[in-house]
């Protein structure tokens, strides 16, 4: 009988401890497992078209800012640059000569040494040549930019998350070739219930654990509480005026900046990983 009482007392003590722990957690923290790691991720697409002659990276590879990821055949673009350079050189002498002549005639006209008609003819000739020169200069600048754009470069230090290009493939302007993830920053987007927002404020400390990284936890700070629920900007947001309204607890996205990350941490914190967060209320 005494043994049974001891067992019941032990079970009661454990239950009491669990109850106290749960109450303590609810008083001190706001938690959710509806969270994920986020990063600056973009799809890289060429600005000009052409056949791919080089692909210098593989999926998962780390790259530095301005590393050349792929090269588009640039021979046509080189020819365009040379053409505009030649045309610009041929008109340069005419532009200088017409400018010198314009200044000379303008000075003589101010002294009434030449006729108004002669002055007008000189101005028109100078304006025409200058306009053509400016147009060729702009076309040359665009041709040089197009030539530079045959090199698809990394916009910053980061990782190649996806590669959709091979040598010999035709690259069309605006069609993505690489999925790129920046290596500078990682943060957590946590979706809290609207009933939990009272305990969350900008600047509050946060404990973060990531499902894929069991060896360590991370520290963070609440930096932003979104101004709308997650359902507001969906493709088909709910319409509560239809007469079929059912109250559903909404989720509010909260941005949490991760602090003190090393290069290894950033490499392990892959975009989209699931996380658990615990916001300190006090």
Secondary structure as UniProt FT lines:
FT   HELIX           2..28
FT   STRAND          29..38
FT   STRAND          41..45
FT   STRAND          50..55
FT   TURN            59..60
FT   STRAND          62..63
FT   TURN            65..66
FT   STRAND          68..72
FT   HELIX           75..110
FT   TURN            111..112
FT   HELIX           116..148
FT   TURN            149..150
FT   STRAND          151..153
FT   STRAND          158..163
FT   TURN            167..168
FT   STRAND          170..171
FT   TURN            173..174
FT   STRAND          176..182
FT   STRAND          187..193
FT   HELIX           194..199
FT   TURN            202..203
FT   STRAND          205..210
FT   TURN            211..212
FT   STRAND          213..229
FT   TURN            230..233
FT   TURN            235..236
FT   TURN            240..241
FT   STRAND          251..259
FT   HELIX           263..268
FT   TURN            271..272
FT   STRAND          274..280
//
